[in-house]
Amino acid sequence: MKAIILGADGYIGWPMAMKMANEYGEVAVVDNYVTRKLVADVGGTSALPIGKDLKQRAENFSKHFPGKKIYVEEGDLRSPSFVEAVVKKYKPEVIVHLAQQRSAPYSQVSAIHALYTQTNNVATNLNVIYAMKKHTPKGHLLKMGTMGEYGTPNIVIEEGNMEIEYKGRKDKVMAPRAPGSFYHLSKVFDTYNVAFANRIWSMRATDVMQGVVYGTRTEEMIDEGLRTRLDIDAIWGTVINKYCAQLIAWNKLLIYGKGLMTRGFLSLQDSINCLFLLAENPPEEGEYRVVNQLDKIYNTYQLAEIVQKIGAEMGYKSTFETIEDPRVEKQEHYYEVTHEILPRLGFAPKSTMEEQVRQMISDLAAYKKYWYRKRDRIKPNVYWKDTDNAASLKSKWLLKHTGKGYAEDFKVSE
Ligand SMILES: NC(=O)c1ccc[n+]([C@@H]2O[C@H](COP(=O)([O-])OP(=O)(O)OC[C@H]3O[C@@H](n4cnc5c(N)ncnc54)[C@H](O)[C@@H]3O)[C@@H](O)[C@H]2O)c1
């Protein structure tokens, strides 16, 4: 098998699975549906329908792409034996690892949410590293990190190592990390774990520092039943996706603080194309490669202006409302990122942000009945300064899962 995709029921994982199955003829995918459960747990829902489970999605894909197959494995990647069995069964050339808790606000809800985030993320990654070392020692781990690992330093964010001179001596060190949430911190742990596996076992890996992803469509979505999930609530949604929902729900876009917080962005289609390009162009045997994956840099005010402009062209008038920034982050800062590897491999953005925003507004409007009744969830309800935001959130599933079940999962005594 050429590839396994971990986290294939997710926003990026599903279109990635379709792309690889389409290109390679077959792909194996894994998920335990935890994003569905955690989103529902805090009162959210995917704004677009995604079907019952991966088996149904895979069957539907094969109907539209005859002869192409997605093999589904359901299970929790925190289990070392499950991960080992899957890697042993398929012995893939590349594993695309997307299966993690990916919401910064979720990780900041309370101690339990932070604990779940970090244990889930570090455990899945370590299990994949060990299973690959055992069953595909020359395989390529294509691991999804985040640009949020770096924070917002007052120097250019390098792609990989940077040369430093300190007290008269020179060395190469990894670009500094200053993550802004317990979620982003979990990704920093992963980075050091993958880099360490490379040092001791010569693991071949690409560590992708990805910007914020937006959009609803990729080329393989030729039928309504092939859509991917879209989160638009304050905990699980990312900024542009949330603005588009706010436009339709309230004719009002919520700007955090001064709106000058600046980050890198790329569309869902570009994210998929970049990952595919990296899978097709693996690092050398024994190489650890860091890639900064983004298209353009914007601040959150500029993004709101784009959504407002496109919205107006589509008949949605909107105003801006400035609210307190629920996060603890620099309100004004320098932001420059080196991103040369992907363009060198041939990456060029497929479409403009304006085109993607137009498509997203139109998709959200078409599926309004799925999410409109939950529109109050788009207002921020998790504040970084609070250690227990859980009062307004149910989190029943998580609490059950991390109570007795938690100890059982890891076979440790309580
Ligand atoms: N969406 C973005 O803007 C963005 C930006 C930068 C990085 N990333 C990273 O990209 C990856 C994918 O993000 P996404 O937006 O598709 O998230 P997602 O939550 O939609 O998808 C992740 C999938 O992994 C699964 N999963 C999580 N833990 C698992 C476990 N223990 N066992 C089995 N499956 C598990 C979830 O059920 C989910 O389907 C994540 O690692 C995320 O941190 C995303």
The ligand as an SDF file (V2000), in Angstrom:
LIG
                    3D

 44 48  0  0  0  0  0  0  0  0999 V2000
   -7.6890   22.9520   10.1910 N   0  0  0  0  0  0  0  0  0  0  0  0
   -6.6660   23.8030   10.2890 C   0  0  0  0  0  0  0  0  0  0  0  0
   -6.7890   25.0090   10.0410 O   0  0  0  0  0  0  0  0  0  0  0  0
   -5.3060   23.2760   10.6920 C   0  0  0  0  0  0  0  0  0  0  0  0
   -4.2290   24.1760   10.6950 C   0  0  0  0  0  0  0  0  0  0  0  0
   -2.9590   23.7050   11.0590 C   0  0  0  0  0  0  0  0  0  0  0  0
   -2.7940   22.3860   11.4180 C   0  0  0  0  0  0  0  0  0  0  0  0
   -3.8620   21.5380   11.4430 N   0  0  0  0  0  0  0  0  0  0  0  0
   -3.6420   20.1480   11.8200 C   0  0  0  0  0  0  0  0  0  0  0  0
   -4.0790   19.3090   10.7650 O   0  0  0  0  0  0  0  0  0  0  0  0
   -4.5790   18.0690   11.2900 C   0  0  0  0  0  0  0  0  0  0  0  0
   -5.9850   17.8250   10.7630 C   0  0  0  0  0  0  0  0  0  0  0  0
   -6.7950   18.9090   11.1360 O   0  0  0  0  0  0  0  0  0  0  0  0
   -8.3450   18.9470   10.8320 P   0  0  0  0  0  0  0  0  0  0  0  0
   -8.7420   20.3730   10.7990 O   0  0  0  0  0  0  0  0  0  0  0  0
   -8.6660   18.0640    9.7030 O   0  0  0  0  0  0  0  0  0  0  0  0
   -8.9150   18.3210   12.2000 O   0  0  0  0  0  0  0  0  0  0  0  0
  -10.1560   17.3220   12.4280 P   0  0  0  0  0  0  0  0  0  0  0  0
  -10.4300   17.3300   13.8890 O   0  0  0  0  0  0  0  0  0  0  0  0
  -11.2730   17.6910   11.5290 O   0  0  0  0  0  0  0  0  0  0  0  0
   -9.5530   15.9310   11.9940 O   0  0  0  0  0  0  0  0  0  0  0  0
   -8.7580   15.1410   12.8320 C   0  0  0  0  0  0  0  0  0  0  0  0
   -9.2840   13.7250   12.7710 C   0  0  0  0  0  0  0  0  0  0  0  0
   -8.4560   12.8880   13.6100 O   0  0  0  0  0  0  0  0  0  0  0  0
   -9.2890   12.0100   14.3530 C   0  0  0  0  0  0  0  0  0  0  0  0
   -8.5910   11.6250   15.5810 N   0  0  0  0  0  0  0  0  0  0  0  0
   -8.1500   12.4490   16.5880 C   0  0  0  0  0  0  0  0  0  0  0  0
   -7.5890   11.7030   17.5620 N   0  0  0  0  0  0  0  0  0  0  0  0
   -7.6600   10.4050   17.1750 C   0  0  0  0  0  0  0  0  0  0  0  0
   -7.2750    9.1780   17.7670 C   0  0  0  0  0  0  0  0  0  0  0  0
   -6.7360    9.1230   18.9840 N   0  0  0  0  0  0  0  0  0  0  0  0
   -7.5020    8.0230   17.0940 N   0  0  0  0  0  0  0  0  0  0  0  0
   -8.0850    8.0480   15.8480 C   0  0  0  0  0  0  0  0  0  0  0  0
   -8.4810    9.1940   15.2390 N   0  0  0  0  0  0  0  0  0  0  0  0
   -8.2850   10.3570   15.9140 C   0  0  0  0  0  0  0  0  0  0  0  0
  -10.5720   12.8110   14.6020 C   0  0  0  0  0  0  0  0  0  0  0  0
  -11.6810   12.0010   14.8570 O   0  0  0  0  0  0  0  0  0  0  0  0
  -10.7060   13.6060   13.2970 C   0  0  0  0  0  0  0  0  0  0  0  0
  -11.5390   12.9580   12.3710 O   0  0  0  0  0  0  0  0  0  0  0  0
   -4.5110   18.1860   12.8040 C   0  0  0  0  0  0  0  0  0  0  0  0
   -3.3350   17.5710   13.2560 O   0  0  0  0  0  0  0  0  0  0  0  0
   -4.4260   19.6930   13.0340 C   0  0  0  0  0  0  0  0  0  0  0  0
   -3.7760   19.9880   14.2380 O   0  0  0  0  0  0  0  0  0  0  0  0
   -5.1120   21.9590   11.0640 C   0  0  0  0  0  0  0  0  0  0  0  0
  1  2  1  0
  2  3  2  0
  2  4  1  0
  4  5  1  0
  4 44  2  0
  5  6  2  0
  6  7  1  0
  7  8  2  0
  8  9  1  0
  8 44  1  0
  9 10  1  0
  9 42  1  0
 10 11  1  0
 11 12  1  0
 11 40  1  0
 12 13  1  0
 13 14  1  0
 14 15  2  0
 14 16  1  0
 14 17  1  0
 17 18  1  0
 18 19  2  0
 18 20  1  0
 18 21  1  0
 21 22  1  0
 22 23  1  0
 23 24  1  0
 23 38  1  0
 24 25  1  0
 25 26  1  0
 25 36  1  0
 26 27  1  0
 26 35  1  0
 27 28  2  0
 28 29  1  0
 29 30  1  0
 29 35  2  0
 30 31  1  0
 30 32  2  0
 32 33  1  0
 33 34  2  0
 34 35  1  0
 36 37  1  0
 36 38  1  0
 38 39  1  0
 40 41  1  0
 40 42  1  0
 42 43  1  0
M  CHG  2   8   1  16  -1
M  END
$$$$
